Amino acid sequence: MMSKFQEGLQAQRQLVEQLRVEAGIHRMTVSESVAEIMKYMQQHADNDVLMKGFAKQSDNPFKEKGGCLIL
């Protein structure tokens, strides 16, 4: 069984290892990320119904199925 000191030491080693992993992750600036997202959206705009809409209204799975009915 480990003593409290050994448990604390092990926890600190795990924390240091996690911090090393996180420090090694490549990070991008927000402006770079936004530019890449915009480029991706422009390249795939033809297939995106949120940007272009549906070619035919019957292709829209979210259209209302019927009209209003007042009783």
mmCIF file as Biopython writes it, N, C-alpha, C and O atoms, coordinates in Angstrom:
data_model
#
loop_
_atom_site.group_PDB
_atom_site.id
_atom_site.type_symbol
_atom_site.label_atom_id
_atom_site.label_alt_id
_atom_site.label_comp_id
_atom_site.label_asym_id
_atom_site.label_entity_id
_atom_site.label_seq_id
_atom_site.pdbx_PDB_ins_code
_atom_site.Cartn_x
_atom_site.Cartn_y
_atom_site.Cartn_z
_atom_site.occupancy
_atom_site.B_iso_or_equiv
_atom_site.auth_seq_id
_atom_site.auth_asym_id
_atom_site.pdbx_PDB_model_num
ATOM 1   N N  . MET A ? 1  ? 0.836   -1.170 0.000   1.0 0.0 1  A 1 
ATOM 2   C CA . MET A ? 1  ? 0.000   0.000  0.000   1.0 0.0 1  A 1 
ATOM 3   C C  . MET A ? 1  ? 0.892   1.248  0.000   1.0 0.0 1  A 1 
ATOM 4   O O  . MET A ? 1  ? 1.904   1.310  0.697   1.0 0.0 1  A 1 
ATOM 5   N N  . MET A ? 2  ? 0.484   2.240  -0.804  1.0 0.0 2  A 1 
ATOM 6   C CA . MET A ? 2  ? 1.303   3.438  -0.922  1.0 0.0 2  A 1 
ATOM 7   C C  . MET A ? 2  ? 0.955   4.418  0.195   1.0 0.0 2  A 1 
ATOM 8   O O  . MET A ? 2  ? -0.194  4.522  0.624   1.0 0.0 2  A 1 
ATOM 9   N N  . SER A ? 3  ? 1.963   5.118  0.643   1.0 0.0 3  A 1 
ATOM 10  C CA . SER A ? 3  ? 1.729   6.148  1.654   1.0 0.0 3  A 1 
ATOM 11  C C  . SER A ? 3  ? 1.124   7.380  0.986   1.0 0.0 3  A 1 
ATOM 12  O O  . SER A ? 3  ? 1.123   7.497  -0.239  1.0 0.0 3  A 1 
ATOM 13  N N  . LYS A ? 4  ? 0.620   8.274  1.788   1.0 0.0 4  A 1 
ATOM 14  C CA . LYS A ? 4  ? 0.030   9.513  1.260   1.0 0.0 4  A 1 
ATOM 15  C C  . LYS A ? 4  ? 1.059   10.307 0.459   1.0 0.0 4  A 1 
ATOM 16  O O  . LYS A ? 4  ? 0.732   10.917 -0.559  1.0 0.0 4  A 1 
ATOM 17  N N  . PHE A ? 5  ? 2.299   10.291 0.930   1.0 0.0 5  A 1 
ATOM 18  C CA . PHE A ? 5  ? 3.365   10.993 0.218   1.0 0.0 5  A 1 
ATOM 19  C C  . PHE A ? 5  ? 3.569   10.394 -1.167  1.0 0.0 5  A 1 
ATOM 20  O O  . PHE A ? 5  ? 3.682   11.128 -2.150  1.0 0.0 5  A 1 
ATOM 21  N N  . GLN A ? 6  ? 3.617   9.068  -1.253  1.0 0.0 6  A 1 
ATOM 22  C CA . GLN A ? 6  ? 3.821   8.397  -2.536  1.0 0.0 6  A 1 
ATOM 23  C C  . GLN A ? 6  ? 2.630   8.617  -3.463  1.0 0.0 6  A 1 
ATOM 24  O O  . GLN A ? 6  ? 2.810   8.798  -4.668  1.0 0.0 6  A 1 
ATOM 25  N N  . GLU A ? 7  ? 1.419   8.604  -2.915  1.0 0.0 7  A 1 
ATOM 26  C CA . GLU A ? 7  ? 0.225   8.857  -3.728  1.0 0.0 7  A 1 
ATOM 27  C C  . GLU A ? 7  ? 0.259   10.278 -4.291  1.0 0.0 7  A 1 
ATOM 28  O O  . GLU A ? 7  ? -0.053  10.498 -5.461  1.0 0.0 7  A 1 
ATOM 29  N N  . GLY A ? 8  ? 0.637   11.235 -3.449  1.0 0.0 8  A 1 
ATOM 30  C CA . GLY A ? 8  ? 0.737   12.625 -3.901  1.0 0.0 8  A 1 
ATOM 31  C C  . GLY A ? 8  ? 1.808   12.793 -4.955  1.0 0.0 8  A 1 
ATOM 32  O O  . GLY A ? 8  ? 1.618   13.508 -5.939  1.0 0.0 8  A 1 
ATOM 33  N N  . LEU A ? 9  ? 2.934   12.133 -4.747  1.0 0.0 9  A 1 
ATOM 34  C CA . LEU A ? 9  ? 4.027   12.195 -5.712  1.0 0.0 9  A 1 
ATOM 35  C C  . LEU A ? 9  ? 3.600   11.610 -7.055  1.0 0.0 9  A 1 
ATOM 36  O O  . LEU A ? 9  ? 3.909   12.173 -8.105  1.0 0.0 9  A 1 
ATOM 37  N N  . GLN A ? 10 ? 2.892   10.483 -7.023  1.0 0.0 10 A 1 
ATOM 38  C CA . GLN A ? 10 ? 2.411   9.848  -8.252  1.0 0.0 10 A 1 
ATOM 39  C C  . GLN A ? 10 ? 1.410   10.760 -8.967  1.0 0.0 10 A 1 
ATOM 40  O O  . GLN A ? 10 ? 1.438   10.875 -10.192 1.0 0.0 10 A 1 
ATOM 41  N N  . ALA A ? 11 ? 0.540   11.399 -8.212  1.0 0.0 11 A 1 
ATOM 42  C CA . ALA A ? 11 ? -0.438  12.318 -8.812  1.0 0.0 11 A 1 
ATOM 43  C C  . ALA A ? 11 ? 0.270   13.492 -9.475  1.0 0.0 11 A 1 
ATOM 44  O O  . ALA A ? 11 ? -0.125  13.916 -10.561 1.0 0.0 11 A 1 
ATOM 45  N N  . GLN A ? 12 ? 1.304   14.021 -8.841  1.0 0.0 12 A 1 
ATOM 46  C CA . GLN A ? 12 ? 2.062   15.138 -9.420  1.0 0.0 12 A 1 
ATOM 47  C C  . GLN A ? 12 ? 2.797   14.714 -10.685 1.0 0.0 12 A 1 
ATOM 48  O O  . GLN A ? 12 ? 2.880   15.484 -11.642 1.0 0.0 12 A 1 
ATOM 49  N N  . ARG A ? 13 ? 3.326   13.503 -10.696 1.0 0.0 13 A 1 
ATOM 50  C CA . ARG A ? 13 ? 3.993   12.996 -11.910 1.0 0.0 13 A 1 
ATOM 51  C C  . ARG A ? 13 ? 2.998   12.874 -13.062 1.0 0.0 13 A 1 
ATOM 52  O O  . ARG A ? 13 ? 3.320   13.211 -14.201 1.0 0.0 13 A 1 
ATOM 53  N N  . GLN A ? 14 ? 1.806   12.399 -12.771 1.0 0.0 14 A 1 
ATOM 54  C CA . GLN A ? 14 ? 0.788   12.277 -13.819 1.0 0.0 14 A 1 
ATOM 55  C C  . GLN A ? 14 ? 0.399   13.656 -14.336 1.0 0.0 14 A 1 
ATOM 56  O O  . GLN A ? 14 ? 0.214   13.844 -15.538 1.0 0.0 14 A 1 
ATOM 57  N N  . LEU A ? 15 ? 0.275   14.616 -13.430 1.0 0.0 15 A 1 
ATOM 58  C CA . LEU A ? 15 ? -0.063  15.978 -13.831 1.0 0.0 15 A 1 
ATOM 59  C C  . LEU A ? 15 ? 1.028   16.566 -14.728 1.0 0.0 15 A 1 
ATOM 60  O O  . LEU A ? 15 ? 0.728   17.173 -15.756 1.0 0.0 15 A 1 
ATOM 61  N N  . VAL A ? 16 ? 2.276   16.388 -14.345 1.0 0.0 16 A 1 
ATOM 62  C CA . VAL A ? 16 ? 3.395   16.900 -15.144 1.0 0.0 16 A 1 
ATOM 63  C C  . VAL A ? 16 ? 3.396   16.251 -16.527 1.0 0.0 16 A 1 
ATOM 64  O O  . VAL A ? 16 ? 3.622   16.931 -17.528 1.0 0.0 16 A 1 
ATOM 65  N N  . GLU A ? 17 ? 3.147   14.958 -16.589 1.0 0.0 17 A 1 
ATOM 66  C CA . GLU A ? 17 ? 3.107   14.254 -17.881 1.0 0.0 17 A 1 
ATOM 67  C C  . GLU A ? 17 ? 1.971   14.800 -18.747 1.0 0.0 17 A 1 
ATOM 68  O O  . GLU A ? 17 ? 2.158   15.019 -19.944 1.0 0.0 17 A 1 
ATOM 69  N N  . GLN A ? 18 ? 0.803   15.019 -18.156 1.0 0.0 18 A 1 
ATOM 70  C CA . GLN A ? 18 ? -0.328  15.577 -18.903 1.0 0.0 18 A 1 
ATOM 71  C C  . GLN A ? 18 ? -0.005  16.972 -19.411 1.0 0.0 18 A 1 
ATOM 72  O O  . GLN A ? 18 ? -0.333  17.303 -20.551 1.0 0.0 18 A 1 
ATOM 73  N N  . LEU A ? 19 ? 0.620   17.782 -18.602 1.0 0.0 19 A 1 
ATOM 74  C CA . LEU A ? 19 ? 1.004   19.133 -19.023 1.0 0.0 19 A 1 
ATOM 75  C C  . LEU A ? 19 ? 2.021   19.097 -20.163 1.0 0.0 19 A 1 
ATOM 76  O O  . LEU A ? 19 ? 1.975   19.936 -21.063 1.0 0.0 19 A 1 
ATOM 77  N N  . ARG A ? 20 ? 2.932   18.137 -20.129 1.0 0.0 20 A 1 
ATOM 78  C CA . ARG A ? 20 ? 3.908   17.988 -21.229 1.0 0.0 20 A 1 
ATOM 79  C C  . ARG A ? 20 ? 3.192   17.631 -22.534 1.0 0.0 20 A 1 
ATOM 80  O O  . ARG A ? 20 ? 3.517   18.161 -23.596 1.0 0.0 20 A 1 
ATOM 81  N N  . VAL A ? 21 ? 2.221   16.732 -22.442 1.0 0.0 21 A 1 
ATOM 82  C CA . VAL A ? 21 ? 1.458   16.345 -23.634 1.0 0.0 21 A 1 
ATOM 83  C C  . VAL A ? 21 ? 0.720   17.559 -24.188 1.0 0.0 21 A 1 
ATOM 84  O O  . VAL A ? 21 ? 0.759   17.819 -25.391 1.0 0.0 21 A 1 
ATOM 85  N N  . GLU A ? 22 ? 0.052   18.298 -23.312 1.0 0.0 22 A 1 
ATOM 86  C CA . GLU A ? 22 ? -0.709  19.468 -23.754 1.0 0.0 22 A 1 
ATOM 87  C C  . GLU A ? 22 ? 0.203   20.555 -24.314 1.0 0.0 22 A 1 
ATOM 88  O O  . GLU A ? 22 ? -0.176  21.249 -25.258 1.0 0.0 22 A 1 
ATOM 89  N N  . ALA A ? 23 ? 1.380   20.712 -23.756 1.0 0.0 23 A 1 
ATOM 90  C CA . ALA A ? 23 ? 2.319   21.729 -24.252 1.0 0.0 23 A 1 
ATOM 91  C C  . ALA A ? 23 ? 2.815   21.386 -25.653 1.0 0.0 23 A 1 
ATOM 92  O O  . ALA A ? 23 ? 3.192   22.277 -26.414 1.0 0.0 23 A 1 
ATOM 93  N N  . GLY A ? 24 ? 2.815   20.102 -25.996 1.0 0.0 24 A 1 
ATOM 94  C CA . GLY A ? 24 ? 3.296   19.680 -27.308 1.0 0.0 24 A 1 
ATOM 95  C C  . GLY A ? 24 ? 2.254   19.745 -28.409 1.0 0.0 24 A 1 
ATOM 96  O O  . GLY A ? 24 ? 2.569   19.491 -29.571 1.0 0.0 24 A 1 
ATOM 97  N N  . ILE A ? 25 ? 1.017   20.080 -28.064 1.0 0.0 25 A 1 
ATOM 98  C CA . ILE A ? 25 ? -0.048  20.149 -29.058 1.0 0.0 25 A 1 
ATOM 99  C C  . ILE A ? 25 ? 0.116   21.398 -29.915 1.0 0.0 25 A 1 
ATOM 100 O O  . ILE A ? 25 ? 0.337   22.493 -29.397 1.0 0.0 25 A 1 
ATOM 101 N N  . HIS A ? 26 ? 0.008   21.223 -31.233 1.0 0.0 26 A 1 
ATOM 102 C CA . HIS A ? 26 ? 0.096   22.359 -32.154 1.0 0.0 26 A 1 
ATOM 103 C C  . HIS A ? 26 ? -1.154  23.214 -32.011 1.0 0.0 26 A 1 
ATOM 104 O O  . HIS A ? 26 ? -2.269  22.695 -32.049 1.0 0.0 26 A 1 
ATOM 105 N N  . ARG A ? 27 ? -0.979  24.496 -31.850 1.0 0.0 27 A 1 
ATOM 106 C CA . ARG A ? 27 ? -2.101  25.417 -31.715 1.0 0.0 27 A 1 
ATOM 107 C C  . ARG A ? 27 ? -2.068  26.415 -32.868 1.0 0.0 27 A 1 
ATOM 108 O O  . ARG A ? 27 ? -1.013  26.797 -33.374 1.0 0.0 27 A 1 
ATOM 109 N N  . MET A ? 28 ? -3.264  26.816 -33.254 1.0 0.0 28 A 1 
ATOM 110 C CA . MET A ? 28 ? -3.389  27.804 -34.326 1.0 0.0 28 A 1 
ATOM 111 C C  . MET A ? 28 ? -3.999  29.073 -33.744 1.0 0.0 28 A 1 
ATOM 112 O O  . MET A ? 28 ? -4.707  29.032 -32.738 1.0 0.0 28 A 1 
ATOM 113 N N  . THR A ? 29 ? -3.720  30.181 -34.382 1.0 0.0 29 A 1 
ATOM 114 C CA . THR A ? 29 ? -4.372  31.417 -33.966 1.0 0.0 29 A 1 
ATOM 115 C C  . THR A ? 29 ? -5.826  31.373 -34.435 1.0 0.0 29 A 1 
ATOM 116 O O  . THR A ? 29 ? -6.169  30.627 -35.352 1.0 0.0 29 A 1 
ATOM 117 N N  . VAL A ? 30 ? -6.657  32.162 -33.809 1.0 0.0 30 A 1 
ATOM 118 C CA . VAL A ? 30 ? -8.068  32.210 -34.179 1.0 0.0 30 A 1 
ATOM 119 C C  . VAL A ? 30 ? -8.217  32.662 -35.632 1.0 0.0 30 A 1 
ATOM 120 O O  . VAL A ? 30 ? -9.048  32.125 -36.365 1.0 0.0 30 A 1 
ATOM 121 N N  . SER A ? 31 ? -7.438  33.622 -36.042 1.0 0.0 31 A 1 
ATOM 122 C CA . SER A ? 31 ? -7.555  34.127 -37.414 1.0 0.0 31 A 1 
ATOM 123 C C  . SER A ? 31 ? -7.204  33.043 -38.434 1.0 0.0 31 A 1 
ATOM 124 O O  . SER A ? 31 ? -7.829  32.967 -39.491 1.0 0.0 31 A 1 
ATOM 125 N N  . GLU A ? 32 ? -6.217  32.209 -38.128 1.0 0.0 32 A 1 
ATOM 126 C CA . GLU A ? 32 ? -5.878  31.094 -39.027 1.0 0.0 32 A 1 
ATOM 127 C C  . GLU A ? 32 ? -7.017  30.081 -39.071 1.0 0.0 32 A 1 
ATOM 128 O O  . GLU A ? 32 ? -7.374  29.583 -40.139 1.0 0.0 32 A 1 
ATOM 129 N N  . SER A ? 33 ? -7.577  29.783 -37.918 1.0 0.0 33 A 1 
ATOM 130 C CA . SER A ? 33 ? -8.670  28.814 -37.845 1.0 0.0 33 A 1 
ATOM 131 C C  . SER A ? 33 ? -9.888  29.301 -38.620 1.0 0.0 33 A 1 
ATOM 132 O O  . SER A ? 33 ? -10.500 28.543 -39.372 1.0 0.0 33 A 1 
ATOM 133 N N  . VAL A ? 34 ? -10.234 30.567 -38.431 1.0 0.0 34 A 1 
ATOM 134 C CA . VAL A ? 34 ? -11.391 31.131 -39.127 1.0 0.0 34 A 1 
ATOM 135 C C  . VAL A ? 34 ? -11.158 31.125 -40.632 1.0 0.0 34 A 1 
ATOM 136 O O  . VAL A ? 34 ? -12.072 30.817 -41.397 1.0 0.0 34 A 1 
ATOM 137 N N  . ALA A ? 35 ? -9.959  31.456 -41.061 1.0 0.0 35 A 1 
ATOM 138 C CA . ALA A ? 35 ? -9.655  31.448 -42.495 1.0 0.0 35 A 1 
ATOM 139 C C  . ALA A ? 35 ? -9.813  30.039 -43.075 1.0 0.0 35 A 1 
ATOM 140 O O  . ALA A ? 35 ? -10.335 29.878 -44.178 1.0 0.0 35 A 1 
ATOM 141 N N  . GLU A ? 36 ? -9.367  29.028 -42.344 1.0 0.0 36 A 1 
ATOM 142 C CA . GLU A ? 36 ? -9.513  27.646 -42.814 1.0 0.0 36 A 1 
ATOM 143 C C  . GLU A ? 36 ? -10.969 27.219 -42.854 1.0 0.0 36 A 1 
ATOM 144 O O  . GLU A ? 36 ? -11.390 26.534 -43.786 1.0 0.0 36 A 1 
ATOM 145 N N  . ILE A ? 37 ? -11.738 27.614 -41.855 1.0 0.0 37 A 1 
ATOM 146 C CA . ILE A ? 37 ? -13.162 27.276 -41.839 1.0 0.0 37 A 1 
ATOM 147 C C  . ILE A ? 37 ? -13.874 27.925 -43.022 1.0 0.0 37 A 1 
ATOM 148 O O  . ILE A ? 37 ? -14.685 27.286 -43.692 1.0 0.0 37 A 1 
ATOM 149 N N  . MET A ? 38 ? -13.568 29.196 -43.276 1.0 0.0 38 A 1 
ATOM 150 C CA . MET A ? 38 ? -14.204 29.891 -44.402 1.0 0.0 38 A 1 
ATOM 151 C C  . MET A ? 38 ? -13.824 29.240 -45.725 1.0 0.0 38 A 1 
ATOM 152 O O  . MET A ? 38 ? -14.671 29.086 -46.606 1.0 0.0 38 A 1 
ATOM 153 N N  . LYS A ? 39 ? -12.573 28.859 -45.871 1.0 0.0 39 A 1 
ATOM 154 C CA . LYS A ? 39 ? -12.120 28.192 -47.095 1.0 0.0 39 A 1 
ATOM 155 C C  . LYS A ? 39 ? -12.859 26.863 -47.283 1.0 0.0 39 A 1 
ATOM 156 O O  . LYS A ? 39 ? -13.297 26.545 -48.389 1.0 0.0 39 A 1 
ATOM 157 N N  . TYR A ? 40 ? -12.993 26.103 -46.218 1.0 0.0 40 A 1 
ATOM 158 C CA . TYR A ? 40 ? -13.696 24.821 -46.280 1.0 0.0 40 A 1 
ATOM 159 C C  . TYR A ? 40 ? -15.161 25.032 -46.665 1.0 0.0 40 A 1 
ATOM 160 O O  . TYR A ? 40 ? -15.703 24.301 -47.494 1.0 0.0 40 A 1 
ATOM 161 N N  . MET A ? 41 ? -15.793 26.031 -46.061 1.0 0.0 41 A 1 
ATOM 162 C CA . MET A ? 41 ? -17.201 26.291 -46.361 1.0 0.0 41 A 1 
ATOM 163 C C  . MET A ? 41 ? -17.392 26.699 -47.815 1.0 0.0 41 A 1 
ATOM 164 O O  . MET A ? 41 ? -18.348 26.269 -48.461 1.0 0.0 41 A 1 
ATOM 165 N N  . GLN A ? 42 ? -16.496 27.518 -48.328 1.0 0.0 42 A 1 
ATOM 166 C CA . GLN A ? 42 ? -16.601 27.947 -49.718 1.0 0.0 42 A 1 
ATOM 167 C C  . GLN A ? 42 ? -16.394 26.773 -50.669 1.0 0.0 42 A 1 
ATOM 168 O O  . GLN A ? 42 ? -17.057 26.693 -51.703 1.0 0.0 42 A 1 
ATOM 169 N N  . GLN A ? 43 ? -15.482 25.864 -50.334 1.0 0.0 43 A 1 
ATOM 170 C CA . GLN A ? 43 ? -15.224 24.708 -51.183 1.0 0.0 43 A 1 
ATOM 171 C C  . GLN A ? 43 ? -16.394 23.731 -51.191 1.0 0.0 43 A 1 
ATOM 172 O O  . GLN A ? 43 ? -16.620 23.047 -52.189 1.0 0.0 43 A 1 
ATOM 173 N N  . HIS A ? 44 ? -17.138 23.657 -50.093 1.0 0.0 44 A 1 
ATOM 174 C CA . HIS A ? 44 ? -18.220 22.680 -49.971 1.0 0.0 44 A 1 
ATOM 175 C C  . HIS A ? 44 ? -19.610 23.320 -49.996 1.0 0.0 44 A 1 
ATOM 176 O O  . HIS A ? 44 ? -20.596 22.680 -49.631 1.0 0.0 44 A 1 
ATOM 177 N N  . ALA A ? 45 ? -19.686 24.570 -50.423 1.0 0.0 45 A 1 
ATOM 178 C CA . ALA A ? 45 ? -20.951 25.304 -50.405 1.0 0.0 45 A 1 
ATOM 179 C C  . ALA A ? 45 ? -22.005 24.660 -51.309 1.0 0.0 45 A 1 
ATOM 180 O O  . ALA A ? 45 ? -23.194 24.706 -50.995 1.0 0.0 45 A 1 
ATOM 181 N N  . ASP A ? 46 ? -21.589 24.069 -52.412 1.0 0.0 46 A 1 
ATOM 182 C CA . ASP A ? 46 ? -22.556 23.475 -53.338 1.0 0.0 46 A 1 
ATOM 183 C C  . ASP A ? 46 ? -23.320 22.310 -52.725 1.0 0.0 46 A 1 
ATOM 184 O O  . ASP A ? 46 ? -24.443 22.021 -53.138 1.0 0.0 46 A 1 
ATOM 185 N N  . ASN A ? 47 ? -22.724 21.640 -51.747 1.0 0.0 47 A 1 
ATOM 186 C CA . ASN A ? 47 ? -23.366 20.490 -51.117 1.0 0.0 47 A 1 
ATOM 187 C C  . ASN A ? 47 ? -24.028 20.833 -49.796 1.0 0.0 47 A 1 
ATOM 188 O O  . ASN A ? 47 ? -24.544 19.947 -49.115 1.0 0.0 47 A 1 
ATOM 189 N N  . ASP A ? 48 ? -24.020 22.113 -49.421 1.0 0.0 48 A 1 
ATOM 190 C CA . ASP A ? 48 ? -24.533 22.520 -48.118 1.0 0.0 48 A 1 
ATOM 191 C C  . ASP A ? 48 ? -25.900 23.178 -48.275 1.0 0.0 48 A 1 
ATOM 192 O O  . ASP A ? 48 ? -26.012 24.303 -48.760 1.0 0.0 48 A 1 
ATOM 193 N N  . VAL A ? 49 ? -26.936 22.453 -47.855 1.0 0.0 49 A 1 
ATOM 194 C CA . VAL A ? 49 ? -28.291 22.985 -48.011 1.0 0.0 49 A 1 
ATOM 195 C C  . VAL A ? 49 ? -28.550 24.173 -47.086 1.0 0.0 49 A 1 
ATOM 196 O O  . VAL A ? 49 ? -29.464 24.956 -47.344 1.0 0.0 49 A 1 
ATOM 197 N N  . LEU A ? 50 ? -27.777 24.324 -46.027 1.0 0.0 50 A 1 
ATOM 198 C CA . LEU A ? 50 ? -27.960 25.484 -45.166 1.0 0.0 50 A 1 
ATOM 199 C C  . LEU A ? 50 ? -27.501 26.761 -45.862 1.0 0.0 50 A 1 
ATOM 200 O O  . LEU A ? 50 ? -28.003 27.845 -45.565 1.0 0.0 50 A 1 
ATOM 201 N N  . MET A ? 51 ? -26.557 26.639 -46.782 1.0 0.0 51 A 1 
ATOM 202 C CA . MET A ? 51 ? -26.071 27.808 -47.503 1.0 0.0 51 A 1 
ATOM 203 C C  . MET A ? 51 ? -26.840 28.043 -48.802 1.0 0.0 51 A 1 
ATOM 204 O O  . MET A ? 51 ? -27.129 29.187 -49.154 1.0 0.0 51 A 1 
ATOM 205 N N  . LYS A ? 52 ? -27.167 26.979 -49.507 1.0 0.0 52 A 1 
ATOM 206 C CA . LYS A ? 52 ? -27.789 27.104 -50.824 1.0 0.0 52 A 1 
ATOM 207 C C  . LYS A ? 52 ? -29.288 26.849 -50.815 1.0 0.0 52 A 1 
ATOM 208 O O  . LYS A ? 52 ? -29.989 27.270 -51.736 1.0 0.0 52 A 1 
ATOM 209 N N  . GLY A ? 53 ? -29.789 26.172 -49.800 1.0 0.0 53 A 1 
ATOM 210 C CA . GLY A ? 53 ? -31.195 25.799 -49.788 1.0 0.0 53 A 1 
ATOM 211 C C  . GLY A ? 53 ? -31.388 24.496 -50.567 1.0 0.0 53 A 1 
ATOM 212 O O  . GLY A ? 53 ? -30.447 23.955 -51.147 1.0 0.0 53 A 1 
ATOM 213 N N  . PHE A ? 54 ? -32.599 24.021 -50.564 1.0 0.0 54 A 1 
ATOM 214 C CA . PHE A ? 54 ? -32.907 22.771 -51.261 1.0 0.0 54 A 1 
ATOM 215 C C  . PHE A ? 54 ? -33.250 23.059 -52.714 1.0 0.0 54 A 1 
ATOM 216 O O  . PHE A ? 54 ? -33.895 24.060 -53.023 1.0 0.0 54 A 1 
ATOM 217 N N  . ALA A ? 55 ? -32.813 22.173 -53.605 1.0 0.0 55 A 1 
ATOM 218 C CA . ALA A ? 55 ? -33.110 22.339 -55.026 1.0 0.0 55 A 1 
ATOM 219 C C  . ALA A ? 55 ? -34.617 22.297 -55.246 1.0 0.0 55 A 1 
ATOM 220 O O  . ALA A ? 55 ? -35.171 23.105 -55.992 1.0 0.0 55 A 1 
ATOM 221 N N  . LYS A ? 56 ? -35.264 21.357 -54.596 1.0 0.0 56 A 1 
ATOM 222 C CA . LYS A ? 56 ? -36.725 21.252 -54.654 1.0 0.0 56 A 1 
ATOM 223 C C  . LYS A ? 56 ? -37.245 21.255 -53.221 1.0 0.0 56 A 1 
ATOM 224 O O  . LYS A ? 56 ? -36.627 20.672 -52.330 1.0 0.0 56 A 1 
ATOM 225 N N  . GLN A ? 57 ? -38.363 21.900 -53.005 1.0 0.0 57 A 1 
ATOM 226 C CA . GLN A ? 57 ? -38.926 21.959 -51.656 1.0 0.0 57 A 1 
ATOM 227 C C  . GLN A ? 57 ? -39.291 20.561 -51.153 1.0 0.0 57 A 1 
ATOM 228 O O  . GLN A ? 57 ? -39.308 20.326 -49.945 1.0 0.0 57 A 1 
ATOM 229 N N  . SER A ? 58 ? -39.581 19.636 -52.064 1.0 0.0 58 A 1 
ATOM 230 C CA . SER A ? 58 ? -39.923 18.274 -51.648 1.0 0.0 58 A 1 
ATOM 231 C C  . SER A ? 58 ? -38.716 17.534 -51.072 1.0 0.0 58 A 1 
ATOM 232 O O  . SER A ? 58 ? -38.883 16.517 -50.398 1.0 0.0 58 A 1 
ATOM 233 N N  . ASP A ? 59 ? -37.514 18.027 -51.327 1.0 0.0 59 A 1 
ATOM 234 C CA . ASP A ? 59 ? -36.304 17.416 -50.760 1.0 0.0 59 A 1 
ATOM 235 C C  . ASP A ? 59 ? -36.086 17.810 -49.302 1.0 0.0 59 A 1 
ATOM 236 O O  . ASP A ? 59 ? -35.261 17.205 -48.617 1.0 0.0 59 A 1 
ATOM 237 N N  . ASN A ? 60 ? -36.806 18.805 -48.826 1.0 0.0 60 A 1 
ATOM 238 C CA . ASN A ? 60 ? -36.635 19.324 -47.473 1.0 0.0 60 A 1 
ATOM 239 C C  . ASN A ? 60 ? -37.328 18.402 -46.463 1.0 0.0 60 A 1 
ATOM 240 O O  . ASN A ? 60 ? -38.557 18.348 -46.425 1.0 0.0 60 A 1 
ATOM 241 N N  . PRO A ? 61 ? -36.553 17.673 -45.642 1.0 0.0 61 A 1 
ATOM 242 C CA . PRO A ? 61 ? -37.180 16.776 -44.671 1.0 0.0 61 A 1 
ATOM 243 C C  . PRO A ? 61 ? -37.810 17.529 -43.496 1.0 0.0 61 A 1 
ATOM 244 O O  . PRO A ? 61 ? -38.508 16.923 -42.683 1.0 0.0 61 A 1 
ATOM 245 N N  . PHE A ? 62 ? -37.575 18.830 -43.395 1.0 0.0 62 A 1 
ATOM 246 C CA . PHE A ? 62 ? -38.075 19.604 -42.263 1.0 0.0 62 A 1 
ATOM 247 C C  . PHE A ? 62 ? -39.300 20.440 -42.613 1.0 0.0 62 A 1 
ATOM 248 O O  . PHE A ? 62 ? -39.810 21.168 -41.760 1.0 0.0 62 A 1 
ATOM 249 N N  . LYS A ? 63 ? -39.781 20.349 -43.848 1.0 0.0 63 A 1 
ATOM 250 C CA . LYS A ? 63 ? -40.945 21.157 -44.216 1.0 0.0 63 A 1 
ATOM 251 C C  . LYS A ? 63 ? -42.167 20.669 -43.448 1.0 0.0 63 A 1 
ATOM 252 O O  . LYS A ? 63 ? -42.260 19.509 -43.044 1.0 0.0 63 A 1 
ATOM 253 N N  . GLU A ? 64 ? -43.095 21.595 -43.263 1.0 0.0 64 A 1 
ATOM 254 C CA . GLU A ? 64 ? -44.314 21.237 -42.553 1.0 0.0 64 A 1 
ATOM 255 C C  . GLU A ? 64 ? -45.118 20.248 -43.374 1.0 0.0 64 A 1 
ATOM 256 O O  . GLU A ? 64 ? -45.257 20.391 -44.589 1.0 0.0 64 A 1 
ATOM 257 N N  . LYS A ? 65 ? -45.641 19.247 -42.695 1.0 0.0 65 A 1 
ATOM 258 C CA . LYS A ? 65 ? -46.366 18.182 -43.397 1.0 0.0 65 A 1 
ATOM 259 C C  . LYS A ? 65 ? -47.785 18.617 -43.759 1.0 0.0 65 A 1 
ATOM 260 O O  . LYS A ? 65 ? -48.334 18.154 -44.758 1.0 0.0 65 A 1 
ATOM 261 N N  . GLY A ? 66 ? -48.357 19.460 -42.997 1.0 0.0 66 A 1 
ATOM 262 C CA . GLY A ? 66 ? -49.722 19.901 -43.288 1.0 0.0 66 A 1 
ATOM 263 C C  . GLY A ? 66 ? -49.941 21.319 -42.807 1.0 0.0 66 A 1 
ATOM 264 O O  . GLY A ? 66 ? -49.056 21.929 -42.206 1.0 0.0 66 A 1 
ATOM 265 N N  . GLY A ? 67 ? -51.099 21.825 -43.069 1.0 0.0 67 A 1 
ATOM 266 C CA . GLY A ? 67 ? -51.395 23.186 -42.657 1.0 0.0 67 A 1 
ATOM 267 C C  . GLY A ? 67 ? -51.972 23.227 -41.259 1.0 0.0 67 A 1 
ATOM 268 O O  . GLY A ? 67 ? -52.064 22.206 -40.578 1.0 0.0 67 A 1 
ATOM 269 N N  . CYS A ? 68 ? -52.354 24.408 -40.846 1.0 0.0 68 A 1 
ATOM 270 C CA . CYS A ? 68 ? -52.947 24.612 -39.536 1.0 0.0 68 A 1 
ATOM 271 C C  . CYS A ? 68 ? -54.409 24.181 -39.568 1.0 0.0 68 A 1 
ATOM 272 O O  . CYS A ? 68 ? -55.078 24.274 -40.597 1.0 0.0 68 A 1 
ATOM 273 N N  . LEU A ? 69 ? -54.874 23.724 -38.458 1.0 0.0 69 A 1 
ATOM 274 C CA . LEU A ? 69 ? -56.267 23.339 -38.334 1.0 0.0 69 A 1 
ATOM 275 C C  . LEU A ? 69 ? -56.807 23.967 -37.056 1.0 0.0 69 A 1 
ATOM 276 O O  . LEU A ? 69 ? -56.292 23.720 -35.966 1.0 0.0 69 A 1 
ATOM 277 N N  . ILE A ? 70 ? -57.834 24.769 -37.196 1.0 0.0 70 A 1 
ATOM 278 C CA . ILE A ? 70 ? -58.431 25.420 -36.032 1.0 0.0 70 A 1 
ATOM 279 C C  . ILE A ? 70 ? -59.744 24.718 -35.756 1.0 0.0 70 A 1 
ATOM 280 O O  . ILE A ? 70 ? -60.588 24.587 -36.642 1.0 0.0 70 A 1 
ATOM 281 N N  . LEU A ? 71 ? -59.908 24.277 -34.551 1.0 0.0 71 A 1 
ATOM 282 C CA . LEU A ? 71 ? -61.149 23.580 -34.166 1.0 0.0 71 A 1 
ATOM 283 C C  . LEU A ? 71 ? -62.130 24.500 -33.523 1.0 0.0 71 A 1 
ATOM 284 O O  . LEU A ? 71 ? -63.220 24.073 -33.143 1.0 0.0 71 A 1 
#
